[in-house]
Amino acid sequence: MTEAPAYAVPALAEPAPAPENTVYLVASGDLRESANVAGWPTQVELERVLADAFAANGRKVVRANEVDPETGHGFISSQRMGLDVFATIPPDAPLVVAEAVWQYSHHVLAGLRTHRGPILTAANFAGDWPGLVGLLGLNAGLTKMGKDYSTVWTVDGTDVWFQDAVRSWVTTGRIEHDDAHVHALPELPPTPEKELGDALAAQLLREKAIIGVFDEGCMGMYNAIFDDELLNGIGIYKERLSQSALWAEMQRVSDDEADEVQRWLEDAGMTFRLGTDEATELTPAQLRWQHKMYVAALRIADDFGLDAVGIQYQQGLKDLSPASDLAEGLLNNVQRPPVRSRDGARVLWEGEAFPHFNEADEGVAVDALVTNRVWTAMGLDPATTLHDVRWGEECDGQFVWVFEISGSVPPSHLEGGYAGAEGWRQDPVFFPAGGSTINGVSKPGEIVWSRVYIADGILQVDLGRASVVALPEEETRRRKEATNPEWPIMHAVLHGVSRDQFMARHKANHLNVAYAPDAATADRALTAKAAFFAGLGMPVHLCGDTTLSR
């Protein structure tokens, strides 16, 4: 008789049952330990607010992992750590993901995907640390994966809305939000704008376009990675590029070429806050590398015939090179330093903005490509950029958002253009190799805002109108100091969308903006853009007060 083989069959323990009246809490953190350590006191305060709110409803909050005595914080700081932490959480337990800082969604992605109990994402509504930015990125990732969740935010835990929302989640497992501001795109009447949008969509579907991606998944943004099958269906294809290739190309750009970029910027009126300490100040050496990146990105784009490009930067390249933001903002601007092909025969994209999608966010890539083609066809300045949905407060009877991005704004968006742009050194906490931002205050005017995202397994888009407003100098300074003073700021008032409506609805940490010279032109541009997206077969959602939703 043959003896049965002795296989090492794993024995899986039965999951622990969920304790009564207990809510488990996890906090996804940054991959950069410097950011985790610096942001931990803010996280502690948010967790106190949440513990008090749940205690008022007879629930005890239990951290799924203790504070690490070596690091001094309790953030989940890697995907492996996330797997280990979630293995200890009863799969049917109510679970809160508390975010007071930026978070890498993939740290908790696997655990959230298979968790069976109700999930609540929660953030502090504050400017000093980007907790609500992290919340929106996480929410977008959960939406992309089709995972049900509820979400909540608060300034300090004392507002009745927050307390009622927590009570609703404790008793029903859900929080209902007001979405009355969202309208499906109606059938558009025949207008020049609809004709333009239809024609541009047909052109993209037939002729196709290529977006170059210098490595995907920046800062754990699962929501910013779009599958080829979805992109290909709207005529867009990826050229997968490596940041190592960008770094290698930067070595081939001469110092003289980089210095020409610097002279062009200074002649255009841009100023730089320079110092000598490489660790804490902006230096000419950092600027030279940034200019080499600008030249290298355009030459690689030329090599591959790209229609747009995105640089991840925050993993890997941040340890080699000064920040990508200066190059990115220049690329998105029509007036920018000329870059010649390697043989010197051509100026690359002369007199044109070359769409760049910051942080390799592929939702921004689709949006920037569409915006560039619509605005160019209408004879408008096609400069576009993403912003973090950073924070906001009431001012003179209206809610004014702070939209900020880490320095990559096109100068034409700023008051004074290049003359209103200042180069400040990036914060060493996030940018160890330094580099210059394009700092300034966005000019007052009319904008179209938008976001392309994945929901229900398909590409969708939200579109709306907003006004950029001028605030008193002291208020602008206060808002910059409350967030990141080295980054460009936009004071935005959304048309017909409240703070809480926007927070509950928006499916990304980013949104795209593009200016128009006046309100009527912005309305026409929104119509053409909506028609373009609809012509690609994408559901279009109008948010707030637009001429199409009245």
Salt bridges, closest charged atoms under 4 A:
ASP30 OD1 - ARG32 NE 2.78
GLU33 OE1 - HIS73 NE2 2.96
GLU45 OE2 - ARG48 NH2 2.64
GLU47 OE2 - ARG63 NH2 2.87
ASP52 OD2 - ARG48 NH1 2.72
ASP84 OD1 - ARG80 NH1 3.92
ASP92 OD1 - ARG116 NE 2.91
ASP148 OD2 - ARG174 NH1 2.84
ASP164 OD1 - ARG167 NH1 2.77
GLU176 OE2 - ARG174 NE 3.30
ASP198 OD2 - LYS194 NZ 2.63
GLU216 OE2 - LYS238 NZ 2.40
ASP228 OD1 - ARG240 NH2 2.56
GLU249 OE1 - ARG252 NH1 2.85
GLU249 OE1 - ARG342 NH2 3.13
ASP255 OD2 - ARG288 NH1 3.34
ASP255 OD1 - LYS292 NZ 2.70
GLU257 OE2 - ARG299 NH2 2.44
ASP259 OD2 - ARG288 NH2 2.85
ASP302 OD2 - ARG346 NH2 2.80
ASP303 OD1 - ARG342 NH1 2.77
ASP307 OD1 - ARG373 NH2 3.43
ASP319 OD1 - LYS318 NZ 3.04
GLU328 OE2 - HIS356 NE2 3.54
GLU359 OE1 - HIS510 NE2 2.86
ASP361 OD2 - ARG451 NH1 2.88
ASP361 OD2 - HIS510 ND1 2.72
GLU362 OE1 - LYS238 NZ 2.93
ASP367 OD1 - LYS529 NZ 2.70
ASP388 OD1 - HIS510 NE2 3.23
GLU393 OE1 - ARG478 NH2 2.66
GLU404 OE1 - ARG390 NH1 3.34
GLU446 OE1 - ARG465 NH2 2.98
ASP462 OD2 - ARG505 NE 2.95
GLU473 OE2 - ARG477 NH2 3.05
GLU475 OE2 - ARG478 NH2 2.82
GLU475 OE2 - ARG479 NE 2.82
ASP500 OD1 - ARG499 NE 2.82
ASP523 OD1 - ARG465 NE 2.80
ASP545 OD1 - ARG550 NE 2.82
